[in-house]
Amino acid sequence: MRTVSVIALWGVLTFGLNASSTATVARDDPGQDPVDPGAIALAQQPALATADSLVTSPTAVISAALPTPDEGVVRAPENTRTLAQAAAAAQPPPPPPHSGFGTLVRTTASDFAMFPRRKSTWAILGIGAAAAGAAYSFDDEANRWLQDAGGLRKALRPGKYLGYTWVQGGAAVGTYLVGRFAMEPAEGGTPNKVAHLGFDLLRANLLTQAFTYGIKIAVRRDRPTGECCSFPSGHASVTFATAAVLERHFGYRLSWPMFAIAGYVATSRLTDNRHFASDVLFGSALGMASGWTVVGRHGRDNFTLMPMPIRGGVALSGTWSLKDMRRRANHAEFRPLPQ
């Protein structure tokens, strides 16, 4: 029963870390949020936002919200766009102006400096630490049970290869080199999407591995087999860092296979008797925090959604920072809905 609880706890942690990343954890620093929580929330609402209010007002009150049963359907004004359209128009992370080796070194160094300054880092690590602490008392029992699950161990055996540093790092390096040297730059001379993805994957790998091995050396927890160093799991951390980067570039719907692979790799470390459940849980959180430090710095608008009572129904109020609004106003185009 305890073993089932540990596995369930790992599943809840994985879902919770991804949900907190894709919805909102906390505002980190100006223009550096990993996702656009407003776009996610707005895509699920039937309300409409006026274009003028989105550009000129720090608080946009969305006029056509939830009508009461005795009212008819609210018709969109001519100068509005649906919130679903606004969410769909959200762009992938803008490419860096350069992706050369010098830029990679400088940007990675700034990632290390930014990691402890982001509120989301401590929120994600806190969740991982709490989950690892809860699983700690079940570690030995879970590993003993998993050693008897021969069929499961055999099915998860490839996970140890998928999570090796040379596999994850090699994929990042290969993506970067192909995009940078075998493909044409994007319009304006900026790195193309493949080079940009490889650039971010490399940074996430470097950041994650540095923190993982630093903690391993500091903690020096013995593995289930007796040798050093078990905490945290490097396989779990690097695969979840990769998943975090892919989610930012492709969205959750296209990146969920990588989250499934990361979970597969993390679980394989238990059946292979190389890690305890607490190692895997905290390693997963460390990888997510490291990945979001890299991709979260691309920046998207800060948005807060709140209900407001109005006559005959309920409105939704969205608040943007003035700085982000001005930046968005220079690039966004609002068109009237077709009648």
Secondary structure as UniProt FT lines:
FT   HELIX           2..22
FT   TURN            30..31
FT   HELIX           37..43
FT   STRAND          48..50
FT   HELIX           51..56
FT   STRAND          59..67
FT   TURN            69..70
FT   TURN            78..79
FT   STRAND          80..82
FT   HELIX           83..88
FT   HELIX           101..114
FT   HELIX           115..117
FT   HELIX           119..136
FT   TURN            137..138
FT   HELIX           139..147
FT   HELIX           150..155
FT   TURN            156..158
FT   HELIX           159..162
FT   HELIX           165..181
FT   HELIX           187..189
FT   HELIX           193..219
FT   TURN            224..225
FT   HELIX           234..250
FT   HELIX           252..271
FT   TURN            272..273
FT   HELIX           277..295
FT   HELIX           296..298
FT   STRAND          303..310
FT   TURN            311..312
FT   STRAND          313..320
FT   HELIX           322..329
FT   TURN            330..331
//
